[in-house]
Amino acid sequence: MSDLHIFNTQSPELVNREFAEFIRRCDLILEHVFHKPFDLRDTFKRWIEELIFMGDDAILILHDDPLYVTARYAGIDPHAVHTGIMDREYADLARRMHW
């Protein structure tokens, strides 16, 4: 449900802003679509920040859909998220957040 977004990857400020937005979207998905508690969401945030800020090709994570990244982390088959209530909840969240 996301549109293509192009930004200057040579600007550390813009890259950090995009990472922060990606993490924010993941947190909202974990909370509102997968109904995960704060402790799992906090653990996810620490995990993804380490992945992003320690990785050489961290910018590539921005090519992934936050829905699928969070599904895999939560132990949910990414193919299953487009069925039933998860699909409806994600569509509602995306609409509310203007994604």
N, C-alpha and C positions, 0 to 999 in steps of 0.2 A: 503494500500500500504506500510505499515511499516513492517519491519522484527522484530522478537523478539530480544530484547536487554536486556541483563542481566548485572547488575552492583552491586557493593557492597553498600547496603543500610546503612551500618554502618559508611560510610564515609560522613560526612556532606558536604564536598567539592563536591563529586560526585553527591550527591542528589541535591544540589543546582544547579549544572551544568545541570542536567537532567530537573529540573523545569524550568530553564532559556530557555532551548531548546524547551520544550513543549510550553511555552508562546510565544516564537519566531515563532514557527510553527502556533500557533493559530492566531497570528497577521498577518502572511503572508496569511493565508486562508481567514481571514476576509477581507483583502485588495484585493487579487487577484481573489478569487473565489466568494465571496459574495459582493464585491465592496462596502464595508462599509467605511464611512468617518473616518478621524482621531479621531474625538471626540468619536465616538462609540468604536473604537479600544482602545483608551486610557481608557475609562470607563471599558471596558472588562479587560484590563490589571490590573487596580486597583482592580477590583472585584476578578479576579482569584488569584492575589497575596495575597489578604486578605484570600481567601478560603484556599490557600496552607499554608500560614504561621501562620494561626490561628487554623487550623484543627488538631485534634489528629491523624487522619488517612489520612493525606494529600497525602502521597505517593501513595495511591490507585488511585488518579486521573491520574497517569501515565499509568494506565491500560486502560484508555479511549482513544479513537481516537480523536485527536485534531479537525478533521473535524466535528465529531458529537457534541463535546462540543461547538464549535463555532456556529454550526447551531442552537442548542437549545438556546444559548444566543441571537442570532440574530432573534429568533422567526421563524426559518425555520424548517419545519418537517425534522428530520434527515433521514427519508426514502426517501424524495424527492431529496436529494442531488446527488443521483446516476441516475438522469434523465437529459436529455438535456444538456444545455450548462454548468451547474455547474459541471457535471461529467467530461466533456471534459476539463474544466478549471482546475479542481483539478488534473486530470491525467497529464496535461501539467506542472502544478506547481510541482507536485511530481517528475516528470521526471527531470525537471530543477534543483531541489534541491537535487536530488539523495536520495529520501525517500524510 
